[in-house]
Amino acid sequence: MGSDTVLAFTVSPSGNLVALTDDTKRLVLFHCEPSWQCISIRWVARRCTTLVFSKAEDELLVADKSGDVYSFSVVEPQRDGELKMGHLSMLLAITMSPDDKYIITADRDEKIRVSHFRCPYNIQSFCLGHQQFVSALLVPSAQPHCLLSGSGDGTVKLWEYESGLRLQSWDLKELEETPSSKDDKEKSPTVCRITSSPDGCLIAVQCERVSAVQFFTLDLVGKEKLMPHSRLSLPHCPLDMTFDSEKRLWVLMESNDAPLQIFSHRQGSWECDPESPELHRVTEAFMPHWETIEASTRTTNRFEHLYKISFDNVTVYLQKKQQRLEDQQLKRTITQKTNNKRAKKVTSGAVNQ
């Protein structure tokens, strides 16, 4: 039995549909324009990790902990889901190409797979290069042939996903404005969210338990396509973020006083806009539910269990082998000395006789 905790949700490209799944394995589909209405409640085989609508909004793709992807019809909201494809590892992120030609999936085993949407057994390419689980994917609206990925290794990578070619990589730890402590230097920030402005030219990257947002510019004309733009320091750790149609960044933070803030980029810096009428309206509707949301986020790091622990078995093996050889050599030396003593006794006894 679950506790009705929402595990994942997604909004359709038009904003007219919302889907969520919880720990009781329910998949709930809503129509939110002109008013909210529950379209269907269906069941998934296993607990889900991420959801995404197709760009045509006729299918809802659901990825689960076992690595499978199921397709649920939006047009026929009561029809059961169909198994679409599968990985051998837990799926953490899923997205679609703008033309619905490809489905792009990322798993715990550092792999990004690009498959044909209508026949997923036909794999177009793999985007390989991350050293830890891949936790975020984004196809920028202005660059439909490019893919941005974020990982537990603390890097953001730019790909040409049809060929699997890696175009660029940035280590977020190297872009930090303040030097890290010794403990932080050993840890890589986990990328948990990548989003872009409506024109696709400005990229925002959010990391788990890091009270800052790193911005990049994306321009495929120059040699350096993905370049650091600016960094926004926040008073609290962000929980989520998104751009609006005016290129303003909305950030939800761990704060009881002002959990939701809007930031605008003016004259080379990011400025908070606390007097925005839209902010007041959304905050009023949001605050009555803040205690429930805040309670669900009380965790140190929701990605901590995904890191793989490496064991240096070779060093241990070599040490044991060396110890075994030394013990064998010692035994041979002792045996040889014992045999020499016996031989001397036999020889001396024969002489005496």
Buried (B, 14 or more C-beta within 10 A) or exposed (E): EEEEEBBBBBBBBEEBBBBBBBBBBBBBBBBEEEEEEEBBEBEBEBBBBBBBBBBEBEBBBBBBBBBBBBBBBBEEBEEEBEEBBBBEBBBBBBBBBBEBBBBBBBBBBBBBBBBBBEEBEEEBBEBEBBEBBBBBBBBBBBBBBBBBBBBBBBBBBBBBBBEBEBBBBBEBBEBBEEEEEEEBEEBBBBBBBBBBBEEBBBBBBBBBBBBBBBBBBBEBEEEEBBBBBBBBEBEBBBBBBBBEEEEBBBBBBBBEEEBBBBBBBEEEEBEBEEEBEEBEEBBEEBEEEBEEBBEEEEEEBEBEEBBEEEEEEEEEEEEEEEEEEEEEEEEEEEEEEEEEEEEEEEEEEEEEE
